[in-house]
Amino acid sequence: MRDMVAGDDKVFLEPDAEYGGYVVECPSLPGTYSQGKTVSEALANIQEAIQLTLEDMESAGSRSSILPKCW
């Protein structure tokens, strides 16, 4: 598994032979995963997944005052 770092924030990226691309997760937002055929695509997709998760949390009234350390 490879760490992708943006400042102190991390997402975890790893190759997925079955998919033929990469799987990426944001550990500070459990259940926030994505994938892409390339590293760039996977990272763009996880950014979108993080944003959607945060929007869902906010609309449910459960968004923490501490933003996740993903991106």
mmJSON file of the N, C-alpha and C atoms, coordinates in Angstrom:
{"data_MODEL":{"atom_site":{
"group_PDB":["ATOM","ATOM","ATOM","ATOM","ATOM","ATOM","ATOM","ATOM","ATOM","ATOM","ATOM","ATOM","ATOM","ATOM","ATOM","ATOM","ATOM","ATOM","ATOM","ATOM","ATOM","ATOM","ATOM","ATOM","ATOM","ATOM","ATOM","ATOM","ATOM","ATOM","ATOM","ATOM","ATOM","ATOM","ATOM","ATOM","ATOM","ATOM","ATOM","ATOM","ATOM","ATOM","ATOM","ATOM","ATOM","ATOM","ATOM","ATOM","ATOM","ATOM","ATOM","ATOM","ATOM","ATOM","ATOM","ATOM","ATOM","ATOM","ATOM","ATOM","ATOM","ATOM","ATOM","ATOM","ATOM","ATOM","ATOM","ATOM","ATOM","ATOM","ATOM","ATOM","ATOM","ATOM","ATOM","ATOM","ATOM","ATOM","ATOM","ATOM","ATOM","ATOM","ATOM","ATOM","ATOM","ATOM","ATOM","ATOM","ATOM","ATOM","ATOM","ATOM","ATOM","ATOM","ATOM","ATOM","ATOM","ATOM","ATOM","ATOM","ATOM","ATOM","ATOM","ATOM","ATOM","ATOM","ATOM","ATOM","ATOM","ATOM","ATOM","ATOM","ATOM","ATOM","ATOM","ATOM","ATOM","ATOM","ATOM","ATOM","ATOM","ATOM","ATOM","ATOM","ATOM","ATOM","ATOM","ATOM","ATOM","ATOM","ATOM","ATOM","ATOM","ATOM","ATOM","ATOM","ATOM","ATOM","ATOM","ATOM","ATOM","ATOM","ATOM","ATOM","ATOM","ATOM","ATOM","ATOM","ATOM","ATOM","ATOM","ATOM","ATOM","ATOM","ATOM","ATOM","ATOM","ATOM","ATOM","ATOM","ATOM","ATOM","ATOM","ATOM","ATOM","ATOM","ATOM","ATOM","ATOM","ATOM","ATOM","ATOM","ATOM","ATOM","ATOM","ATOM","ATOM","ATOM","ATOM","ATOM","ATOM","ATOM","ATOM","ATOM","ATOM","ATOM","ATOM","ATOM","ATOM","ATOM","ATOM","ATOM","ATOM","ATOM","ATOM","ATOM","ATOM","ATOM","ATOM","ATOM","ATOM","ATOM","ATOM","ATOM","ATOM","ATOM","ATOM","ATOM","ATOM","ATOM","ATOM","ATOM","ATOM"],
"id":[1,2,3,4,5,6,7,8,9,10,11,12,13,14,15,16,17,18,19,20,21,22,23,24,25,26,27,28,29,30,31,32,33,34,35,36,37,38,39,40,41,42,43,44,45,46,47,48,49,50,51,52,53,54,55,56,57,58,59,60,61,62,63,64,65,66,67,68,69,70,71,72,73,74,75,76,77,78,79,80,81,82,83,84,85,86,87,88,89,90,91,92,93,94,95,96,97,98,99,100,101,102,103,104,105,106,107,108,109,110,111,112,113,114,115,116,117,118,119,120,121,122,123,124,125,126,127,128,129,130,131,132,133,134,135,136,137,138,139,140,141,142,143,144,145,146,147,148,149,150,151,152,153,154,155,156,157,158,159,160,161,162,163,164,165,166,167,168,169,170,171,172,173,174,175,176,177,178,179,180,181,182,183,184,185,186,187,188,189,190,191,192,193,194,195,196,197,198,199,200,201,202,203,204,205,206,207,208,209,210,211,212,213],
"type_symbol":["N","C","C","N","C","C","N","C","C","N","C","C","N","C","C","N","C","C","N","C","C","N","C","C","N","C","C","N","C","C","N","C","C","N","C","C","N","C","C","N","C","C","N","C","C","N","C","C","N","C","C","N","C","C","N","C","C","N","C","C","N","C","C","N","C","C","N","C","C","N","C","C","N","C","C","N","C","C","N","C","C","N","C","C","N","C","C","N","C","C","N","C","C","N","C","C","N","C","C","N","C","C","N","C","C","N","C","C","N","C","C","N","C","C","N","C","C","N","C","C","N","C","C","N","C","C","N","C","C","N","C","C","N","C","C","N","C","C","N","C","C","N","C","C","N","C","C","N","C","C","N","C","C","N","C","C","N","C","C","N","C","C","N","C","C","N","C","C","N","C","C","N","C","C","N","C","C","N","C","C","N","C","C","N","C","C","N","C","C","N","C","C","N","C","C","N","C","C","N","C","C","N","C","C","N","C","C","N","C","C","N","C","C"],
"label_atom_id":["N","CA","C","N","CA","C","N","CA","C","N","CA","C","N","CA","C","N","CA","C","N","CA","C","N","CA","C","N","CA","C","N","CA","C","N","CA","C","N","CA","C","N","CA","C","N","CA","C","N","CA","C","N","CA","C","N","CA","C","N","CA","C","N","CA","C","N","CA","C","N","CA","C","N","CA","C","N","CA","C","N","CA","C","N","CA","C","N","CA","C","N","CA","C","N","CA","C","N","CA","C","N","CA","C","N","CA","C","N","CA","C","N","CA","C","N","CA","C","N","CA","C","N","CA","C","N","CA","C","N","CA","C","N","CA","C","N","CA","C","N","CA","C","N","CA","C","N","CA","C","N","CA","C","N","CA","C","N","CA","C","N","CA","C","N","CA","C","N","CA","C","N","CA","C","N","CA","C","N","CA","C","N","CA","C","N","CA","C","N","CA","C","N","CA","C","N","CA","C","N","CA","C","N","CA","C","N","CA","C","N","CA","C","N","CA","C","N","CA","C","N","CA","C","N","CA","C","N","CA","C","N","CA","C","N","CA","C","N","CA","C","N","CA","C","N","CA","C"],
"label_alt_id":[null,null,null,null,null,null,null,null,null,null,null,null,null,null,null,null,null,null,null,null,null,null,null,null,null,null,null,null,null,null,null,null,null,null,null,null,null,null,null,null,null,null,null,null,null,null,null,null,null,null,null,null,null,null,null,null,null,null,null,null,null,null,null,null,null,null,null,null,null,null,null,null,null,null,null,null,null,null,null,null,null,null,null,null,null,null,null,null,null,null,null,null,null,null,null,null,null,null,null,null,null,null,null,null,null,null,null,null,null,null,null,null,null,null,null,null,null,null,null,null,null,null,null,null,null,null,null,null,null,null,null,null,null,null,null,null,null,null,null,null,null,null,null,null,null,null,null,null,null,null,null,null,null,null,null,null,null,null,null,null,null,null,null,null,null,null,null,null,null,null,null,null,null,null,null,null,null,null,null,null,null,null,null,null,null,null,null,null,null,null,null,null,null,null,null,null,null,null,null,null,null,null,null,null,null,null,null,null,null,null,null,null,null],
"label_comp_id":["MET","MET","MET","ARG","ARG","ARG","ASP","ASP","ASP","MET","MET","MET","VAL","VAL","VAL","ALA","ALA","ALA","GLY","GLY","GLY","ASP","ASP","ASP","ASP","ASP","ASP","LYS","LYS","LYS","VAL","VAL","VAL","PHE","PHE","PHE","LEU","LEU","LEU","GLU","GLU","GLU","PRO","PRO","PRO","ASP","ASP","ASP","ALA","ALA","ALA","GLU","GLU","GLU","TYR","TYR","TYR","GLY","GLY","GLY","GLY","GLY","GLY","TYR","TYR","TYR","VAL","VAL","VAL","VAL","VAL","VAL","GLU","GLU","GLU","CYS","CYS","CYS","PRO","PRO","PRO","SER","SER","SER","LEU","LEU","LEU","PRO","PRO","PRO","GLY","GLY","GLY","THR","THR","THR","TYR","TYR","TYR","SER","SER","SER","GLN","GLN","GLN","GLY","GLY","GLY","LYS","LYS","LYS","THR","THR","THR","VAL","VAL","VAL","SER","SER","SER","GLU","GLU","GLU","ALA","ALA","ALA","LEU","LEU","LEU","ALA","ALA","ALA","ASN","ASN","ASN","ILE","ILE","ILE","GLN","GLN","GLN","GLU","GLU","GLU","ALA","ALA","ALA","ILE","ILE","ILE","GLN","GLN","GLN","LEU","LEU","LEU","THR","THR","THR","LEU","LEU","LEU","GLU","GLU","GLU","ASP","ASP","ASP","MET","MET","MET","GLU","GLU","GLU","SER","SER","SER","ALA","ALA","ALA","GLY","GLY","GLY","SER","SER","SER","ARG","ARG","ARG","SER","SER","SER","SER","SER","SER","ILE","ILE","ILE","LEU","LEU","LEU","PRO","PRO","PRO","LYS","LYS","LYS","CYS","CYS","CYS","TRP","TRP","TRP"],
"label_asym_id":["A","A","A","A","A","A","A","A","A","A","A","A","A","A","A","A","A","A","A","A","A","A","A","A","A","A","A","A","A","A","A","A","A","A","A","A","A","A","A","A","A","A","A","A","A","A","A","A","A","A","A","A","A","A","A","A","A","A","A","A","A","A","A","A","A","A","A","A","A","A","A","A","A","A","A","A","A","A","A","A","A","A","A","A","A","A","A","A","A","A","A","A","A","A","A","A","A","A","A","A","A","A","A","A","A","A","A","A","A","A","A","A","A","A","A","A","A","A","A","A","A","A","A","A","A","A","A","A","A","A","A","A","A","A","A","A","A","A","A","A","A","A","A","A","A","A","A","A","A","A","A","A","A","A","A","A","A","A","A","A","A","A","A","A","A","A","A","A","A","A","A","A","A","A","A","A","A","A","A","A","A","A","A","A","A","A","A","A","A","A","A","A","A","A","A","A","A","A","A","A","A","A","A","A","A","A","A","A","A","A","A","A","A"],
"label_entity_id":["1","1","1","1","1","1","1","1","1","1","1","1","1","1","1","1","1","1","1","1","1","1","1","1","1","1","1","1","1","1","1","1","1","1","1","1","1","1","1","1","1","1","1","1","1","1","1","1","1","1","1","1","1","1","1","1","1","1","1","1","1","1","1","1","1","1","1","1","1","1","1","1","1","1","1","1","1","1","1","1","1","1","1","1","1","1","1","1","1","1","1","1","1","1","1","1","1","1","1","1","1","1","1","1","1","1","1","1","1","1","1","1","1","1","1","1","1","1","1","1","1","1","1","1","1","1","1","1","1","1","1","1","1","1","1","1","1","1","1","1","1","1","1","1","1","1","1","1","1","1","1","1","1","1","1","1","1","1","1","1","1","1","1","1","1","1","1","1","1","1","1","1","1","1","1","1","1","1","1","1","1","1","1","1","1","1","1","1","1","1","1","1","1","1","1","1","1","1","1","1","1","1","1","1","1","1","1","1","1","1","1","1","1"],
"label_seq_id":[1,1,1,2,2,2,3,3,3,4,4,4,5,5,5,6,6,6,7,7,7,8,8,8,9,9,9,10,10,10,11,11,11,12,12,12,13,13,13,14,14,14,15,15,15,16,16,16,17,17,17,18,18,18,19,19,19,20,20,20,21,21,21,22,22,22,23,23,23,24,24,24,25,25,25,26,26,26,27,27,27,28,28,28,29,29,29,30,30,30,31,31,31,32,32,32,33,33,33,34,34,34,35,35,35,36,36,36,37,37,37,38,38,38,39,39,39,40,40,40,41,41,41,42,42,42,43,43,43,44,44,44,45,45,45,46,46,46,47,47,47,48,48,48,49,49,49,50,50,50,51,51,51,52,52,52,53,53,53,54,54,54,55,55,55,56,56,56,57,57,57,58,58,58,59,59,59,60,60,60,61,61,61,62,62,62,63,63,63,64,64,64,65,65,65,66,66,66,67,67,67,68,68,68,69,69,69,70,70,70,71,71,71],
"pdbx_PDB_ins_code":[null,null,null,null,null,null,null,null,null,null,null,null,null,null,null,null,null,null,null,null,null,null,null,null,null,null,null,null,null,null,null,null,null,null,null,null,null,null,null,null,null,null,null,null,null,null,null,null,null,null,null,null,null,null,null,null,null,null,null,null,null,null,null,null,null,null,null,null,null,null,null,null,null,null,null,null,null,null,null,null,null,null,null,null,null,null,null,null,null,null,null,null,null,null,null,null,null,null,null,null,null,null,null,null,null,null,null,null,null,null,null,null,null,null,null,null,null,null,null,null,null,null,null,null,null,null,null,null,null,null,null,null,null,null,null,null,null,null,null,null,null,null,null,null,null,null,null,null,null,null,null,null,null,null,null,null,null,null,null,null,null,null,null,null,null,null,null,null,null,null,null,null,null,null,null,null,null,null,null,null,null,null,null,null,null,null,null,null,null,null,null,null,null,null,null,null,null,null,null,null,null,null,null,null,null,null,null,null,null,null,null,null,null],
"Cartn_x":[0.848,0.0,0.89,0.539,1.334,0.615,1.313,0.745,0.873,-0.205,-0.164,-0.357,0.604,0.588,0.34,-0.574,-0.803,-0.715,0.426,0.646,0.768,0.028,0.021,-1.129,-1.928,-3.124,-2.793,-3.443,-3.109,-4.339,-4.165,-5.06,-4.163,-4.745,-3.973,-4.374,-3.369,-3.547,-2.837,-3.534,-2.86,-3.351,-2.468,-2.864,-3.901,-4.799,-5.811,-5.739,-5.116,-4.902,-6.226,-7.205,-8.498,-9.197,-9.138,-9.757,-8.898,-7.589,-6.676,-6.353,-6.459,-6.167,-5.756,-6.317,-5.941,-7.187,-7.061,-8.082,-7.484,-8.292,-7.809,-8.848,-8.358,-9.256,-8.774,-9.711,-9.412,-9.682,-8.635,-8.844,-9.545,-9.464,-10.124,-11.622,-12.097,-13.529,-13.865,-14.114,-14.367,-15.434,-15.136,-16.06,-15.91,-14.953,-14.741,-13.638,-14.075,-13.19,-13.505,-12.546,-12.794,-11.771,-11.795,-10.862,-10.665,-9.679,-9.406,-8.444,-8.46,-7.557,-6.115,-5.928,-4.589,-4.517,-3.299,-3.12,-3.855,-3.692,-4.343,-5.857,-6.409,-7.857,-8.34,-7.614,-7.995,-7.969,-6.954,-6.849,-7.95,-8.278,-9.382,-10.699,-10.876,-12.109,-12.245,-11.138,-11.24,-11.535,-11.027,-11.364,-12.874,-13.463,-14.911,-15.652,-15.174,-15.812,-15.745,-14.623,-14.47,-15.46,-15.55,-16.474,-17.911,-18.313,-19.676,-19.951,-18.976,-19.135,-19.336,-18.524,-18.649,-19.997,-20.462,-21.769,-22.881,-22.795,-23.781,-23.766,-22.568,-22.448,-23.051,-22.793,-23.301,-24.828,-25.394,-26.854,-27.529,-26.817,-27.353,-27.086,-26.345,-26.035,-24.95,-24.168,-23.138,-21.724,-21.57,-20.217,-19.474,-18.338,-17.514,-16.914,-16.599,-15.921,-14.476,-13.97,-12.617,-12.724,-12.206,-12.252,-11.333,-11.698,-10.869,-9.515,-8.554,-7.19,-6.965,-7.74,-7.617,-6.972,-7.302,-6.812,-6.553],
"Cartn_y":[-1.176,0.0,1.234,2.213,3.417,4.6,5.4,6.608,7.751,8.472,9.684,10.84,11.723,12.763,14.133,14.893,16.288,17.049,17.625,18.208,17.062,17.113,16.029,15.057,15.304,14.516,13.343,12.194,11.003,10.304,9.745,8.735,7.554,6.379,5.181,4.664,4.441,4.025,2.7,1.752,0.493,-0.059,-0.762,-1.377,-2.466,-2.624,-3.67,-4.47,-5.623,-6.441,-6.898,-7.201,-7.656,-6.558,-5.333,-4.182,-3.685,-3.827,-3.34,-1.872,-1.377,0.028,0.174,1.171,1.474,1.678,1.274,1.518,2.498,3.45,4.475,4.677,4.918,5.156,6.319,6.907,7.973,7.415,7.025,6.361,7.211,8.531,9.356,9.505,9.023,8.964,7.512,6.694,5.273,5.052,4.112,3.79,4.666,5.593,6.473,5.879,5.215,4.523,4.992,4.813,5.03,4.218,4.379,3.662,4.436,4.047,4.654,3.79,3.945,3.171,3.656,4.926,5.487,6.102,6.397,7.054,8.392,9.17,10.489,10.371,9.417,9.222,8.788,7.868,7.405,8.551,9.398,10.531,11.56,11.808,12.724,12.154,10.849,10.206,10.217,10.029,10.048,11.462,12.474,13.849,14.065,13.562,13.68,12.88,11.678,10.85,11.529,12.152,12.875,14.024,14.793,15.929,15.462,14.406,13.887,13.375,12.716,12.233,13.398,14.442,15.611,16.304,16.383,16.987,16.17,14.84,13.968,14.14,14.218,14.402,15.734,16.769,18.091,18.114,17.517,17.526,16.688,15.688,14.863,15.496,16.605,17.29,16.617,15.756,15.031,15.414,16.478,16.883,17.453,16.903,17.335,18.699,19.416,20.699,20.5,19.273,18.947,18.252,18.893,18.288,17.075,16.086,14.887,15.2,14.408,14.589,13.73,13.984,13.191,13.94,15.189,15.876,17.307],
"Cartn_z":[0.0,0.0,0.0,-0.776,-0.936,-0.298,0.504,1.094,0.096,-0.125,-0.93,0.045,0.111,1.128,0.496,1.088,0.731,2.039,2.332,3.646,4.641,5.729,6.702,6.463,5.458,5.213,4.3,4.579,3.806,3.257,2.089,1.552,1.218,1.203,0.905,-0.466,-1.283,-2.667,-2.868,-3.496,-3.805,-5.132,-5.833,-7.099,-6.841,-7.776,-7.708,-9.004,-8.934,-10.132,-10.741,-9.909,-10.413,-11.209,-10.682,-11.343,-12.502,-12.364,-13.394,-13.236,-12.022,-11.742,-10.29,-9.623,-8.248,-7.384,-6.131,-5.121,-4.126,-3.666,-2.748,-1.649,-0.427,0.695,1.542,2.263,3.209,4.606,5.342,6.629,7.684,7.589,8.596,8.329,7.178,6.877,6.552,7.563,7.333,6.256,5.381,4.3,3.074,3.084,1.935,1.065,0.009,-0.932,-2.336,-3.23,-4.644,-5.432,-6.732,-7.589,-8.869,-9.623,-10.916,-11.702,-12.988,-13.85,-13.731,-13.382,-13.195,-11.799,-11.356,-10.054,-10.052,-11.103,-11.177,-11.108,-11.83,-11.826,-10.443,-9.807,-8.471,-7.463,-7.53,-6.605,-6.855,-8.107,-8.417,-7.898,-8.056,-7.613,-6.094,-5.362,-3.898,-3.421,-4.097,-3.722,-3.83,-4.895,-5.073,-4.001,-3.701,-2.672,-1.307,-0.999,0.27,0.323,-0.745,-0.783,-0.6,-1.279,-1.151,0.255,0.86,2.23,3.187,3.03,3.891,3.699,2.457,2.196,2.852,2.757,3.396,4.909,5.479,6.926,7.35,6.56,6.886,6.816,5.777,5.638,6.721,7.239,8.327,9.683,9.695,10.939,11.748,11.119,11.862,11.489,10.725,10.322,11.519,11.776,12.893,12.608,13.673,13.496,13.068,13.196,12.767,11.419,10.388,9.071,9.005,8.237,8.138,7.536,7.888,7.404,6.16,5.125,3.908,2.766,2.634,1.452,1.729],
"occupancy":[1.0,1.0,1.0,1.0,1.0,1.0,1.0,1.0,1.0,1.0,1.0,1.0,1.0,1.0,1.0,1.0,1.0,1.0,1.0,1.0,1.0,1.0,1.0,1.0,1.0,1.0,1.0,1.0,1.0,1.0,1.0,1.0,1.0,1.0,1.0,1.0,1.0,1.0,1.0,1.0,1.0,1.0,1.0,1.0,1.0,1.0,1.0,1.0,1.0,1.0,1.0,1.0,1.0,1.0,1.0,1.0,1.0,1.0,1.0,1.0,1.0,1.0,1.0,1.0,1.0,1.0,1.0,1.0,1.0,1.0,1.0,1.0,1.0,1.0,1.0,1.0,1.0,1.0,1.0,1.0,1.0,1.0,1.0,1.0,1.0,1.0,1.0,1.0,1.0,1.0,1.0,1.0,1.0,1.0,1.0,1.0,1.0,1.0,1.0,1.0,1.0,1.0,1.0,1.0,1.0,1.0,1.0,1.0,1.0,1.0,1.0,1.0,1.0,1.0,1.0,1.0,1.0,1.0,1.0,1.0,1.0,1.0,1.0,1.0,1.0,1.0,1.0,1.0,1.0,1.0,1.0,1.0,1.0,1.0,1.0,1.0,1.0,1.0,1.0,1.0,1.0,1.0,1.0,1.0,1.0,1.0,1.0,1.0,1.0,1.0,1.0,1.0,1.0,1.0,1.0,1.0,1.0,1.0,1.0,1.0,1.0,1.0,1.0,1.0,1.0,1.0,1.0,1.0,1.0,1.0,1.0,1.0,1.0,1.0,1.0,1.0,1.0,1.0,1.0,1.0,1.0,1.0,1.0,1.0,1.0,1.0,1.0,1.0,1.0,1.0,1.0,1.0,1.0,1.0,1.0,1.0,1.0,1.0,1.0,1.0,1.0,1.0,1.0,1.0,1.0,1.0,1.0,1.0,1.0,1.0,1.0,1.0,1.0],
"B_iso_or_equiv":[0.0,0.0,0.0,0.0,0.0,0.0,0.0,0.0,0.0,0.0,0.0,0.0,0.0,0.0,0.0,0.0,0.0,0.0,0.0,0.0,0.0,0.0,0.0,0.0,0.0,0.0,0.0,0.0,0.0,0.0,0.0,0.0,0.0,0.0,0.0,0.0,0.0,0.0,0.0,0.0,0.0,0.0,0.0,0.0,0.0,0.0,0.0,0.0,0.0,0.0,0.0,0.0,0.0,0.0,0.0,0.0,0.0,0.0,0.0,0.0,0.0,0.0,0.0,0.0,0.0,0.0,0.0,0.0,0.0,0.0,0.0,0.0,0.0,0.0,0.0,0.0,0.0,0.0,0.0,0.0,0.0,0.0,0.0,0.0,0.0,0.0,0.0,0.0,0.0,0.0,0.0,0.0,0.0,0.0,0.0,0.0,0.0,0.0,0.0,0.0,0.0,0.0,0.0,0.0,0.0,0.0,0.0,0.0,0.0,0.0,0.0,0.0,0.0,0.0,0.0,0.0,0.0,0.0,0.0,0.0,0.0,0.0,0.0,0.0,0.0,0.0,0.0,0.0,0.0,0.0,0.0,0.0,0.0,0.0,0.0,0.0,0.0,0.0,0.0,0.0,0.0,0.0,0.0,0.0,0.0,0.0,0.0,0.0,0.0,0.0,0.0,0.0,0.0,0.0,0.0,0.0,0.0,0.0,0.0,0.0,0.0,0.0,0.0,0.0,0.0,0.0,0.0,0.0,0.0,0.0,0.0,0.0,0.0,0.0,0.0,0.0,0.0,0.0,0.0,0.0,0.0,0.0,0.0,0.0,0.0,0.0,0.0,0.0,0.0,0.0,0.0,0.0,0.0,0.0,0.0,0.0,0.0,0.0,0.0,0.0,0.0,0.0,0.0,0.0,0.0,0.0,0.0,0.0,0.0,0.0,0.0,0.0,0.0],
"pdbx_formal_charge":[null,null,null,null,null,null,null,null,null,null,null,null,null,null,null,null,null,null,null,null,null,null,null,null,null,null,null,null,null,null,null,null,null,null,null,null,null,null,null,null,null,null,null,null,null,null,null,null,null,null,null,null,null,null,null,null,null,null,null,null,null,null,null,null,null,null,null,null,null,null,null,null,null,null,null,null,null,null,null,null,null,null,null,null,null,null,null,null,null,null,null,null,null,null,null,null,null,null,null,null,null,null,null,null,null,null,null,null,null,null,null,null,null,null,null,null,null,null,null,null,null,null,null,null,null,null,null,null,null,null,null,null,null,null,null,null,null,null,null,null,null,null,null,null,null,null,null,null,null,null,null,null,null,null,null,null,null,null,null,null,null,null,null,null,null,null,null,null,null,null,null,null,null,null,null,null,null,null,null,null,null,null,null,null,null,null,null,null,null,null,null,null,null,null,null,null,null,null,null,null,null,null,null,null,null,null,null,null,null,null,null,null,null],
"auth_seq_id":[1,1,1,2,2,2,3,3,3,4,4,4,5,5,5,6,6,6,7,7,7,8,8,8,9,9,9,10,10,10,11,11,11,12,12,12,13,13,13,14,14,14,15,15,15,16,16,16,17,17,17,18,18,18,19,19,19,20,20,20,21,21,21,22,22,22,23,23,23,24,24,24,25,25,25,26,26,26,27,27,27,28,28,28,29,29,29,30,30,30,31,31,31,32,32,32,33,33,33,34,34,34,35,35,35,36,36,36,37,37,37,38,38,38,39,39,39,40,40,40,41,41,41,42,42,42,43,43,43,44,44,44,45,45,45,46,46,46,47,47,47,48,48,48,49,49,49,50,50,50,51,51,51,52,52,52,53,53,53,54,54,54,55,55,55,56,56,56,57,57,57,58,58,58,59,59,59,60,60,60,61,61,61,62,62,62,63,63,63,64,64,64,65,65,65,66,66,66,67,67,67,68,68,68,69,69,69,70,70,70,71,71,71],
"auth_comp_id":["MET","MET","MET","ARG","ARG","ARG","ASP","ASP","ASP","MET","MET","MET","VAL","VAL","VAL","ALA","ALA","ALA","GLY","GLY","GLY","ASP","ASP","ASP","ASP","ASP","ASP","LYS","LYS","LYS","VAL","VAL","VAL","PHE","PHE","PHE","LEU","LEU","LEU","GLU","GLU","GLU","PRO","PRO","PRO","ASP","ASP","ASP","ALA","ALA","ALA","GLU","GLU","GLU","TYR","TYR","TYR","GLY","GLY","GLY","GLY","GLY","GLY","TYR","TYR","TYR","VAL","VAL","VAL","VAL","VAL","VAL","GLU","GLU","GLU","CYS","CYS","CYS","PRO","PRO","PRO","SER","SER","SER","LEU","LEU","LEU","PRO","PRO","PRO","GLY","GLY","GLY","THR","THR","THR","TYR","TYR","TYR","SER","SER","SER","GLN","GLN","GLN","GLY","GLY","GLY","LYS","LYS","LYS","THR","THR","THR","VAL","VAL","VAL","SER","SER","SER","GLU","GLU","GLU","ALA","ALA","ALA","LEU","LEU","LEU","ALA","ALA","ALA","ASN","ASN","ASN","ILE","ILE","ILE","GLN","GLN","GLN","GLU","GLU","GLU","ALA","ALA","ALA","ILE","ILE","ILE","GLN","GLN","GLN","LEU","LEU","LEU","THR","THR","THR","LEU","LEU","LEU","GLU","GLU","GLU","ASP","ASP","ASP","MET","MET","MET","GLU","GLU","GLU","SER","SER","SER","ALA","ALA","ALA","GLY","GLY","GLY","SER","SER","SER","ARG","ARG","ARG","SER","SER","SER","SER","SER","SER","ILE","ILE","ILE","LEU","LEU","LEU","PRO","PRO","PRO","LYS","LYS","LYS","CYS","CYS","CYS","TRP","TRP","TRP"],
"auth_asym_id":["A","A","A","A","A","A","A","A","A","A","A","A","A","A","A","A","A","A","A","A","A","A","A","A","A","A","A","A","A","A","A","A","A","A","A","A","A","A","A","A","A","A","A","A","A","A","A","A","A","A","A","A","A","A","A","A","A","A","A","A","A","A","A","A","A","A","A","A","A","A","A","A","A","A","A","A","A","A","A","A","A","A","A","A","A","A","A","A","A","A","A","A","A","A","A","A","A","A","A","A","A","A","A","A","A","A","A","A","A","A","A","A","A","A","A","A","A","A","A","A","A","A","A","A","A","A","A","A","A","A","A","A","A","A","A","A","A","A","A","A","A","A","A","A","A","A","A","A","A","A","A","A","A","A","A","A","A","A","A","A","A","A","A","A","A","A","A","A","A","A","A","A","A","A","A","A","A","A","A","A","A","A","A","A","A","A","A","A","A","A","A","A","A","A","A","A","A","A","A","A","A","A","A","A","A","A","A","A","A","A","A","A","A"],
"auth_atom_id":["N","CA","C","N","CA","C","N","CA","C","N","CA","C","N","CA","C","N","CA","C","N","CA","C","N","CA","C","N","CA","C","N","CA","C","N","CA","C","N","CA","C","N","CA","C","N","CA","C","N","CA","C","N","CA","C","N","CA","C","N","CA","C","N","CA","C","N","CA","C","N","CA","C","N","CA","C","N","CA","C","N","CA","C","N","CA","C","N","CA","C","N","CA","C","N","CA","C","N","CA","C","N","CA","C","N","CA","C","N","CA","C","N","CA","C","N","CA","C","N","CA","C","N","CA","C","N","CA","C","N","CA","C","N","CA","C","N","CA","C","N","CA","C","N","CA","C","N","CA","C","N","CA","C","N","CA","C","N","CA","C","N","CA","C","N","CA","C","N","CA","C","N","CA","C","N","CA","C","N","CA","C","N","CA","C","N","CA","C","N","CA","C","N","CA","C","N","CA","C","N","CA","C","N","CA","C","N","CA","C","N","CA","C","N","CA","C","N","CA","C","N","CA","C","N","CA","C","N","CA","C","N","CA","C","N","CA","C","N","CA","C","N","CA","C","N","CA","C"],
"pdbx_PDB_model_num":[1,1,1,1,1,1,1,1,1,1,1,1,1,1,1,1,1,1,1,1,1,1,1,1,1,1,1,1,1,1,1,1,1,1,1,1,1,1,1,1,1,1,1,1,1,1,1,1,1,1,1,1,1,1,1,1,1,1,1,1,1,1,1,1,1,1,1,1,1,1,1,1,1,1,1,1,1,1,1,1,1,1,1,1,1,1,1,1,1,1,1,1,1,1,1,1,1,1,1,1,1,1,1,1,1,1,1,1,1,1,1,1,1,1,1,1,1,1,1,1,1,1,1,1,1,1,1,1,1,1,1,1,1,1,1,1,1,1,1,1,1,1,1,1,1,1,1,1,1,1,1,1,1,1,1,1,1,1,1,1,1,1,1,1,1,1,1,1,1,1,1,1,1,1,1,1,1,1,1,1,1,1,1,1,1,1,1,1,1,1,1,1,1,1,1,1,1,1,1,1,1,1,1,1,1,1,1,1,1,1,1,1,1]
}}}
